[in-house]
Amino acid sequence: MCRNIKPLFNFEPPASEEEIQAAALQFVRKISGFTAPSKANEEVFHKAVEEVAAAAGTLLKELVTHAEPKNREVEKERARIRNEKRFGPREVPIPENRTLV
């Protein structure tokens, strides 16, 4: 689950509230062991997600660096290359009713 949490600091544009919320949700899922909480745990689960998101948002706003902001597209391409080295080239399946041109 936590493999989905990506670094959010020092990007241009800065991390969005949605990205921070998604990272908080993944973190709470990981430490609780729940993908989706039961009705009995739903309220405390969602409260934890909100608190983690608030703490992460504060952290990202208050961190300082002298490094140039990272470009999201460049970082995405670097990750793709790392994955290709690790797992091999990604093969895109061709639907049976389609032909290559």
A tleap script that builds the chain and sets N, CA, C and O, in Angstrom:
source leaprc.protein.ff14SB
mol = sequence {
  NMET CYS ARG ASN ILE LYS PRO LEU PHE ASN
  PHE GLU PRO PRO ALA SER GLU GLU GLU ILE
  GLN ALA ALA ALA LEU GLN PHE VAL ARG LYS
  ILE SER GLY PHE THR ALA PRO SER LYS ALA
  ASN GLU GLU VAL PHE HIE LYS ALA VAL GLU
  GLU VAL ALA ALA ALA ALA GLY THR LEU LEU
  LYS GLU LEU VAL THR HIE ALA GLU PRO LYS
  ASN ARG GLU VAL GLU LYS GLU ARG ALA ARG
  ILE ARG ASN GLU LYS ARG PHE GLY PRO ARG
  GLU VAL PRO ILE PRO GLU ASN ARG THR LEU
  CVAL
}
set mol.1.N position { 0.811 -1.189 0.000 }
set mol.1.CA position { 0.000 0.000 0.000 }
set mol.1.C position { 0.859 1.260 0.000 }
set mol.1.O position { 0.589 2.178 -0.775 }
set mol.2.N position { 1.877 1.329 0.839 }
set mol.2.CA position { 2.645 2.567 0.952 }
set mol.2.C position { 3.496 2.854 -0.277 }
set mol.2.O position { 4.012 3.962 -0.424 }
set mol.3.N position { 3.649 1.882 -1.152 }
set mol.3.CA position { 4.398 2.160 -2.375 }
set mol.3.C position { 3.715 3.237 -3.202 }
set mol.3.O position { 4.340 3.854 -4.065 }
set mol.4.N position { 2.444 3.461 -2.942 }
set mol.4.CA position { 1.700 4.481 -3.681 }
set mol.4.C position { 1.929 5.884 -3.138 }
set mol.4.O position { 1.520 6.859 -3.770 }
set mol.5.N position { 2.570 6.008 -1.987 }
set mol.5.CA position { 2.831 7.332 -1.433 }
set mol.5.C position { 4.088 7.866 -2.091 }
set mol.5.O position { 5.161 7.272 -1.983 }
set mol.6.N position { 3.947 8.980 -2.766 }
set mol.6.CA position { 5.058 9.591 -3.493 }
set mol.6.C position { 5.535 10.828 -2.744 }
set mol.6.O position { 4.764 11.453 -2.016 }
set mol.7.N position { 6.827 11.188 -2.923 }
set mol.7.CA position { 7.293 12.445 -2.328 }
set mol.7.C position { 6.450 13.605 -2.854 }
set mol.7.O position { 6.121 13.657 -4.039 }
set mol.8.N position { 6.108 14.527 -1.969 }
set mol.8.CA position { 5.265 15.656 -2.345 }
set mol.8.C position { 5.964 16.999 -2.158 }
set mol.8.O position { 5.419 18.035 -2.538 }
set mol.9.N position { 7.150 16.995 -1.584 }
set mol.9.CA position { 7.842 18.246 -1.284 }
set mol.9.C position { 8.701 18.717 -2.454 }
set mol.9.O position { 9.305 17.918 -3.169 }
set mol.10.N position { 8.736 20.008 -2.623 }
set mol.10.CA position { 9.597 20.704 -3.576 }
set mol.10.C position { 9.262 20.393 -5.030 }
set mol.10.O position { 10.147 20.114 -5.838 }
set mol.11.N position { 7.990 20.444 -5.347 }
set mol.11.CA position { 7.544 20.297 -6.733 }
set mol.11.C position { 6.914 21.599 -7.186 }
set mol.11.O position { 6.383 22.369 -6.386 }
set mol.12.N position { 6.983 21.823 -8.464 }
set mol.12.CA position { 6.310 22.969 -9.072 }
set mol.12.C position { 5.330 22.437 -10.089 }
set mol.12.O position { 5.772 21.808 -11.051 }
set mol.13.N position { 4.057 22.635 -9.954 }
set mol.13.CA position { 3.380 23.333 -8.865 }
set mol.13.C position { 3.396 22.498 -7.591 }
set mol.13.O position { 3.593 21.284 -7.644 }
set mol.14.N position { 3.188 23.145 -6.445 }
set mol.14.CA position { 3.202 22.416 -5.166 }
set mol.14.C position { 2.128 21.329 -5.120 }
set mol.14.O position { 1.181 21.334 -5.905 }
set mol.15.N position { 2.301 20.409 -4.188 }
set mol.15.CA position { 1.338 19.314 -4.023 }
set mol.15.C position { -0.062 19.875 -3.773 }
set mol.15.O position { -0.241 20.836 -3.025 }
set mol.16.N position { -1.030 19.263 -4.408 }
set mol.16.CA position { -2.417 19.693 -4.242 }
set mol.16.C position { -3.007 19.071 -2.975 }
set mol.16.O position { -2.455 18.124 -2.416 }
set mol.17.N position { -4.127 19.618 -2.541 }
set mol.17.CA position { -4.830 19.050 -1.390 }
set mol.17.C position { -5.233 17.603 -1.669 }
set mol.17.O position { -5.218 16.770 -0.763 }
set mol.18.N position { -5.592 17.303 -2.919 }
set mol.18.CA position { -5.987 15.941 -3.287 }
set mol.18.C position { -4.809 14.978 -3.146 }
set mol.18.O position { -4.979 13.854 -2.673 }
set mol.19.N position { -3.617 15.414 -3.553 }
set mol.19.CA position { -2.429 14.553 -3.416 }
set mol.19.C position { -2.099 14.307 -1.947 }
set mol.19.O position { -1.760 13.188 -1.561 }
set mol.20.N position { -2.198 15.348 -1.135 }
set mol.20.CA position { -1.924 15.211 0.295 }
set mol.20.C position { -2.959 14.286 0.933 }
set mol.20.O position { -2.611 13.434 1.750 }
set mol.21.N position { -4.214 14.449 0.565 }
set mol.21.CA position { -5.292 13.608 1.094 }
set mol.21.C position { -5.078 12.142 0.693 }
set mol.21.O position { -5.266 11.240 1.510 }
set mol.22.N position { -4.687 11.907 -0.558 }
set mol.22.CA position { -4.451 10.536 -1.032 }
set mol.22.C position { -3.291 9.891 -0.280 }
set mol.22.O position { -3.364 8.714 0.071 }
set mol.23.N position { -2.228 10.642 -0.030 }
set mol.23.CA position { -1.093 10.115 0.720 }
set mol.23.C position { -1.508 9.803 2.155 }
set mol.23.O position { -1.108 8.779 2.709 }
set mol.24.N position { -2.307 10.681 2.756 }
set mol.24.CA position { -2.781 10.452 4.120 }
set mol.24.C position { -3.643 9.193 4.190 }
set mol.24.O position { -3.512 8.394 5.118 }
set mol.25.N position { -4.517 9.025 3.213 }
set mol.25.CA position { -5.367 7.833 3.168 }
set mol.25.C position { -4.527 6.569 3.060 }
set mol.25.O position { -4.790 5.595 3.765 }
set mol.26.N position { -3.518 6.567 2.188 }
set mol.26.CA position { -2.658 5.395 2.042 }
set mol.26.C position { -1.907 5.096 3.339 }
set mol.26.O position { -1.759 3.936 3.725 }
set mol.27.N position { -1.433 6.149 4.007 }
set mol.27.CA position { -0.713 5.972 5.260 }
set mol.27.C position { -1.612 5.347 6.325 }
set mol.27.O position { -1.213 4.392 6.991 }
set mol.28.N position { -2.818 5.879 6.488 }
set mol.28.CA position { -3.744 5.350 7.490 }
set mol.28.C position { -4.157 3.921 7.139 }
set mol.28.O position { -4.291 3.080 8.028 }
set mol.29.N position { -4.359 3.641 5.861 }
set mol.29.CA position { -4.669 2.265 5.448 }
set mol.29.C position { -3.538 1.321 5.841 }
set mol.29.O position { -3.780 0.221 6.338 }
set mol.30.N position { -2.308 1.758 5.616 }
set mol.30.CA position { -1.156 0.907 5.906 }
set mol.30.C position { -1.049 0.619 7.395 }
set mol.30.O position { -0.922 -0.539 7.793 }
set mol.31.N position { -1.097 1.660 8.223 }
set mol.31.CA position { -0.874 1.421 9.645 }
set mol.31.C position { -2.073 0.766 10.334 }
set mol.31.O position { -1.911 0.097 11.354 }
set mol.32.N position { -3.284 0.959 9.777 }
set mol.32.CA position { -4.460 0.329 10.385 }
set mol.32.C position { -4.655 -1.099 9.886 }
set mol.32.O position { -5.233 -1.935 10.581 }
set mol.33.N position { -4.167 -1.370 8.674 }
set mol.33.CA position { -4.377 -2.683 8.085 }
set mol.33.C position { -5.709 -2.797 7.370 }
set mol.33.O position { -6.056 -3.873 6.884 }
set mol.34.N position { -6.464 -1.706 7.296 }
set mol.34.CA position { -7.772 -1.700 6.638 }
set mol.34.C position { -7.689 -0.986 5.302 }
set mol.34.O position { -7.141 0.113 5.209 }
set mol.35.N position { -8.231 -1.610 4.272 }
set mol.35.CA position { -8.417 -0.898 3.010 }
set mol.35.C position { -9.644 -0.006 3.157 }
set mol.35.O position { -9.646 1.153 2.743 }
set mol.36.N position { -10.669 -0.566 3.746 }
set mol.36.CA position { -11.884 0.178 4.064 }
set mol.36.C position { -12.289 -0.248 5.474 }
set mol.36.O position { -12.375 -1.444 5.749 }
set mol.37.N position { -12.536 0.693 6.359 }
set mol.37.CA position { -12.855 0.323 7.736 }
set mol.37.C position { -14.280 -0.205 7.868 }
set mol.37.O position { -15.139 0.056 7.026 }
set mol.38.N position { -14.507 -0.945 8.931 }
set mol.38.CA position { -15.871 -1.396 9.245 }
set mol.38.C position { -16.679 -0.189 9.707 }
set mol.38.O position { -16.122 0.874 9.983 }
set mol.39.N position { -17.980 -0.360 9.788 }
set mol.39.CA position { -18.846 0.725 10.274 }
set mol.39.C position { -18.418 1.170 11.670 }
set mol.39.O position { -18.479 2.356 11.993 }
set mol.40.N position { -17.984 0.219 12.499 }
set mol.40.CA position { -17.578 0.535 13.869 }
set mol.40.C position { -16.328 1.414 13.895 }
set mol.40.O position { -16.150 2.204 14.822 }
set mol.41.N position { -15.464 1.284 12.891 }
set mol.41.CA position { -14.209 2.030 12.860 }
set mol.41.C position { -14.195 3.178 11.860 }
set mol.41.O position { -13.204 3.900 11.750 }
set mol.42.N position { -15.285 3.343 11.140 }
set mol.42.CA position { -15.327 4.329 10.059 }
set mol.42.C position { -15.028 5.750 10.534 }
set mol.42.O position { -14.224 6.449 9.917 }
set mol.43.N position { -15.652 6.179 11.604 }
set mol.43.CA position { -15.477 7.557 12.081 }
set mol.43.C position { -14.036 7.824 12.501 }
set mol.43.O position { -13.450 8.833 12.108 }
set mol.44.N position { -13.468 6.929 13.292 }
set mol.44.CA position { -12.098 7.136 13.767 }
set mol.44.C position { -11.097 7.024 12.603 }
set mol.44.O position { -10.080 7.717 12.591 }
set mol.45.N position { -11.384 6.164 11.645 }
set mol.45.CA position { -10.524 6.014 10.466 }
set mol.45.C position { -10.483 7.328 9.675 }
set mol.45.O position { -9.405 7.820 9.340 }
set mol.46.N position { -11.653 7.889 9.379 }
set mol.46.CA position { -11.710 9.126 8.593 }
set mol.46.C position { -11.131 10.313 9.368 }
set mol.46.O position { -10.533 11.214 8.780 }
set mol.47.N position { -11.313 10.304 10.677 }
set mol.47.CA position { -10.710 11.349 11.505 }
set mol.47.C position { -9.191 11.267 11.425 }
set mol.47.O position { -8.517 12.292 11.320 }
set mol.48.N position { -8.652 10.058 11.475 }
set mol.48.CA position { -7.201 9.877 11.371 }
set mol.48.C position { -6.692 10.364 10.021 }
set mol.48.O position { -5.648 11.012 9.954 }
set mol.49.N position { -7.415 10.061 8.944 }
set mol.49.CA position { -7.007 10.523 7.611 }
set mol.49.C position { -6.957 12.046 7.582 }
set mol.49.O position { -6.004 12.625 7.060 }
set mol.50.N position { -7.963 12.694 8.134 }
set mol.50.CA position { -7.992 14.171 8.153 }
set mol.50.C position { -6.841 14.734 8.971 }
set mol.50.O position { -6.217 15.716 8.568 }
set mol.51.N position { -6.552 14.121 10.122 }
set mol.51.CA position { -5.462 14.613 10.969 }
set mol.51.C position { -4.104 14.415 10.317 }
set mol.51.O position { -3.243 15.291 10.398 }
set mol.52.N position { -3.905 13.276 9.673 }
set mol.52.CA position { -2.642 13.026 8.971 }
set mol.52.C position { -2.495 13.991 7.802 }
set mol.52.O position { -1.408 14.522 7.573 }
set mol.53.N position { -3.575 14.225 7.061 }
set mol.53.CA position { -3.530 15.169 5.939 }
set mol.53.C position { -3.200 16.576 6.430 }
set mol.53.O position { -2.422 17.284 5.790 }
set mol.54.N position { -3.774 16.986 7.546 }
set mol.54.CA position { -3.485 18.311 8.101 }
set mol.54.C position { -2.019 18.421 8.508 }
set mol.54.O position { -1.362 19.424 8.228 }
set mol.55.N position { -1.510 17.384 9.171 }
set mol.55.CA position { -0.102 17.392 9.587 }
set mol.55.C position { 0.821 17.405 8.372 }
set mol.55.O position { 1.824 18.119 8.362 }
set mol.56.N position { 0.490 16.626 7.356 }
set mol.56.CA position { 1.309 16.593 6.138 }
set mol.56.C position { 1.279 17.942 5.426 }
set mol.56.O position { 2.305 18.413 4.935 }
set mol.57.N position { 0.107 18.558 5.371 }
set mol.57.CA position { -0.008 19.871 4.743 }
set mol.57.C position { 0.837 20.909 5.464 }
set mol.57.O position { 1.514 21.717 4.827 }
set mol.58.N position { 0.797 20.889 6.792 }
set mol.58.CA position { 1.617 21.811 7.589 }
set mol.58.C position { 3.094 21.556 7.331 }
set mol.58.O position { 3.868 22.492 7.130 }
set mol.59.N position { 3.477 20.300 7.337 }
set mol.59.CA position { 4.874 19.944 7.076 }
set mol.59.C position { 5.327 20.477 5.724 }
set mol.59.O position { 6.377 21.112 5.632 }
set mol.60.N position { 4.557 20.230 4.686 }
set mol.60.CA position { 4.946 20.658 3.340 }
set mol.60.C position { 5.032 22.176 3.222 }
set mol.60.O position { 5.878 22.690 2.490 }
set mol.61.N position { 4.172 22.896 3.930 }
set mol.61.CA position { 4.202 24.360 3.885 }
set mol.61.C position { 5.400 24.930 4.624 }
set mol.61.O position { 5.913 25.985 4.251 }
set mol.62.N position { 5.856 24.239 5.676 }
set mol.62.CA position { 6.902 24.787 6.522 }
set mol.62.C position { 8.306 24.302 6.183 }
set mol.62.O position { 9.284 24.899 6.635 }
set mol.63.N position { 8.428 23.244 5.406 }
set mol.63.CA position { 9.759 22.785 5.003 }
set mol.63.C position { 10.414 23.836 4.114 }
set mol.63.O position { 9.737 24.526 3.352 }
set mol.64.N position { 11.737 23.952 4.217 }
set mol.64.CA position { 12.470 24.894 3.373 }
set mol.64.C position { 13.587 24.152 2.652 }
set mol.64.O position { 14.109 23.153 3.147 }
set mol.65.N position { 13.940 24.653 1.485 }
set mol.65.CA position { 15.043 24.090 0.723 }
set mol.65.C position { 15.611 25.168 -0.182 }
set mol.65.O position { 14.929 26.128 -0.538 }
set mol.66.N position { 16.862 24.991 -0.542 }
set mol.66.CA position { 17.504 25.902 -1.497 }
set mol.66.C position { 17.579 25.256 -2.876 }
set mol.66.O position { 18.040 25.873 -3.835 }
set mol.67.N position { 17.122 24.008 -2.967 }
set mol.67.CA position { 17.150 23.276 -4.242 }
set mol.67.C position { 16.055 23.805 -5.167 }
set mol.67.O position { 15.016 24.287 -4.717 }
set mol.68.N position { 16.310 23.705 -6.443 }
set mol.68.CA position { 15.305 24.080 -7.438 }
set mol.68.C position { 14.122 23.125 -7.333 }
set mol.68.O position { 14.322 21.941 -7.060 }
set mol.69.N position { 12.904 23.601 -7.539 }
set mol.69.CA position { 11.742 22.703 -7.522 }
set mol.69.C position { 11.852 21.644 -8.618 }
set mol.69.O position { 12.364 21.907 -9.706 }
set mol.70.N position { 11.366 20.453 -8.312 }
set mol.70.CA position { 11.394 19.351 -9.270 }
set mol.70.C position { 10.225 19.483 -10.235 }
set mol.70.O position { 9.157 19.993 -9.895 }
set mol.71.N position { 10.464 19.007 -11.443 }
set mol.71.CA position { 9.439 19.005 -12.480 }
set mol.71.C position { 8.717 17.666 -12.430 }
set mol.71.O position { 9.361 16.619 -12.494 }
set mol.72.N position { 7.410 17.679 -12.317 }
set mol.72.CA position { 6.632 16.440 -12.195 }
set mol.72.C position { 6.805 15.517 -13.396 }
set mol.72.O position { 6.917 14.301 -13.236 }
set mol.73.N position { 6.827 16.083 -14.584 }
set mol.73.CA position { 6.957 15.253 -15.791 }
set mol.73.C position { 8.326 14.577 -15.855 }
set mol.73.O position { 8.425 13.410 -16.235 }
set mol.74.N position { 9.382 15.308 -15.485 }
set mol.74.CA position { 10.735 14.729 -15.474 }
set mol.74.C position { 10.802 13.604 -14.451 }
set mol.74.O position { 11.361 12.545 -14.734 }
set mol.75.N position { 10.240 13.818 -13.268 }
set mol.75.CA position { 10.251 12.786 -12.230 }
set mol.75.C position { 9.440 11.566 -12.643 }
set mol.75.O position { 9.819 10.436 -12.334 }
set mol.76.N position { 8.328 11.782 -13.338 }
set mol.76.CA position { 7.500 10.679 -13.826 }
set mol.76.C position { 8.284 9.830 -14.840 }
set mol.76.O position { 8.212 8.601 -14.821 }
set mol.77.N position { 9.025 10.501 -15.716 }
set mol.77.CA position { 9.830 9.792 -16.722 }
set mol.77.C position { 10.960 9.013 -16.048 }
set mol.77.O position { 11.241 7.878 -16.432 }
set mol.78.N position { 11.604 9.607 -15.055 }
set mol.78.CA position { 12.660 8.898 -14.312 }
set mol.78.C position { 12.098 7.643 -13.646 }
set mol.78.O position { 12.736 6.590 -13.669 }
set mol.79.N position { 10.923 7.748 -13.061 }
set mol.79.CA position { 10.285 6.592 -12.418 }
set mol.79.C position { 9.968 5.517 -13.454 }
set mol.79.O position { 10.142 4.327 -13.190 }
set mol.80.N position { 9.500 5.939 -14.638 }
set mol.80.CA position { 9.199 4.972 -15.699 }
set mol.80.C position { 10.457 4.221 -16.106 }
set mol.80.O position { 10.421 3.006 -16.297 }
set mol.81.N position { 11.568 4.934 -16.239 }
set mol.81.CA position { 12.843 4.309 -16.626 }
set mol.81.C position { 13.307 3.351 -15.541 }
set mol.81.O position { 13.752 2.244 -15.843 }
set mol.82.N position { 13.210 3.765 -14.268 }
set mol.82.CA position { 13.591 2.864 -13.165 }
set mol.82.C position { 12.757 1.595 -13.184 }
set mol.82.O position { 13.287 0.497 -13.018 }
set mol.83.N position { 11.445 1.741 -13.387 }
set mol.83.CA position { 10.566 0.573 -13.430 }
set mol.83.C position { 10.889 -0.329 -14.609 }
set mol.83.O position { 10.838 -1.553 -14.493 }
set mol.84.N position { 11.218 0.272 -15.736 }
set mol.84.CA position { 11.567 -0.523 -16.913 }
set mol.84.C position { 12.841 -1.319 -16.665 }
set mol.84.O position { 12.932 -2.479 -17.067 }
set mol.85.N position { 13.829 -0.711 -16.007 }
set mol.85.CA position { 15.066 -1.432 -15.664 }
set mol.85.C position { 14.779 -2.576 -14.703 }
set mol.85.O position { 15.344 -3.663 -14.823 }
set mol.86.N position { 13.892 -2.315 -13.746 }
set mol.86.CA position { 13.593 -3.309 -12.719 }
set mol.86.C position { 12.714 -4.436 -13.233 }
set mol.86.O position { 12.972 -5.604 -12.945 }
set mol.87.N position { 11.673 -4.097 -13.994 }
set mol.87.CA position { 10.677 -5.087 -14.393 }
set mol.87.C position { 10.691 -5.419 -15.880 }
set mol.87.O position { 9.982 -6.329 -16.310 }
set mol.88.N position { 11.485 -4.701 -16.676 }
set mol.88.CA position { 11.497 -4.910 -18.117 }
set mol.88.C position { 10.500 -4.006 -18.803 }
set mol.88.O position { 9.661 -3.389 -18.147 }
set mol.89.N position { 10.585 -3.921 -20.119 }
set mol.89.CA position { 9.661 -3.043 -20.849 }
set mol.89.C position { 8.211 -3.478 -20.643 }
set mol.89.O position { 7.904 -4.666 -20.539 }
set mol.90.N position { 7.354 -2.501 -20.590 }
set mol.90.CA position { 5.922 -2.769 -20.402 }
set mol.90.C position { 5.304 -3.100 -21.747 }
set mol.90.O position { 5.396 -2.330 -22.702 }
set mol.91.N position { 4.677 -4.252 -21.799 }
set mol.91.CA position { 4.011 -4.654 -23.026 }
set mol.91.C position { 2.559 -4.231 -22.957 }
set mol.91.O position { 1.864 -4.500 -21.977 }
set mol.92.N position { 2.117 -3.578 -23.991 }
set mol.92.CA position { 0.728 -3.144 -24.062 }
set mol.92.C position { -0.051 -4.212 -24.817 }
set mol.92.O position { 0.242 -4.478 -25.983 }
set mol.93.N position { -1.046 -4.835 -24.167 }
set mol.93.CA position { -1.811 -5.880 -24.852 }
set mol.93.C position { -2.636 -5.296 -25.995 }
set mol.93.O position { -3.202 -4.208 -25.886 }
set mol.94.N position { -2.687 -6.040 -27.081 }
set mol.94.CA position { -3.486 -5.647 -28.246 }
set mol.94.C position { -4.795 -6.426 -28.178 }
set mol.94.O position { -4.783 -7.656 -28.138 }
set mol.95.N position { -5.932 -5.711 -28.164 }
set mol.95.CA position { -7.213 -6.412 -28.131 }
set mol.95.C position { -7.333 -7.368 -29.321 }
set mol.95.O position { -6.800 -7.086 -30.394 }
set mol.96.N position { -8.021 -8.483 -29.142 }
set mol.96.CA position { -8.135 -9.500 -30.177 }
set mol.96.C position { -8.790 -8.991 -31.446 }
set mol.96.O position { -8.455 -9.450 -32.538 }
set mol.97.N position { -9.699 -8.069 -31.327 }
set mol.97.CA position { -10.415 -7.605 -32.525 }
set mol.97.C position { -9.711 -6.425 -33.214 }
set mol.97.O position { -10.275 -5.824 -34.128 }
set mol.98.N position { -8.503 -6.093 -32.791 }
set mol.98.CA position { -7.755 -4.981 -33.391 }
set mol.98.C position { -6.481 -5.512 -34.034 }
set mol.98.O position { -5.907 -6.499 -33.574 }
set mol.99.N position { -6.057 -4.866 -35.072 }
set mol.99.CA position { -4.809 -5.242 -35.744 }
set mol.99.C position { -3.852 -4.087 -35.706 }
set mol.99.O position { -4.263 -2.933 -35.592 }
set mol.100.N position { -2.569 -4.390 -35.800 }
set mol.100.CA position { -1.551 -3.350 -35.863 }
set mol.100.C position { -1.501 -2.760 -37.265 }
set mol.100.O position { -1.645 -3.483 -38.250 }
set mol.101.N position { -1.306 -1.497 -37.356 }
set mol.101.CA position { -1.211 -0.836 -38.663 }
set mol.101.C position { 0.226 -0.482 -38.918 }
set mol.101.O position { 0.546 0.085 -39.962 }
savepdb mol mol.pdb
quit
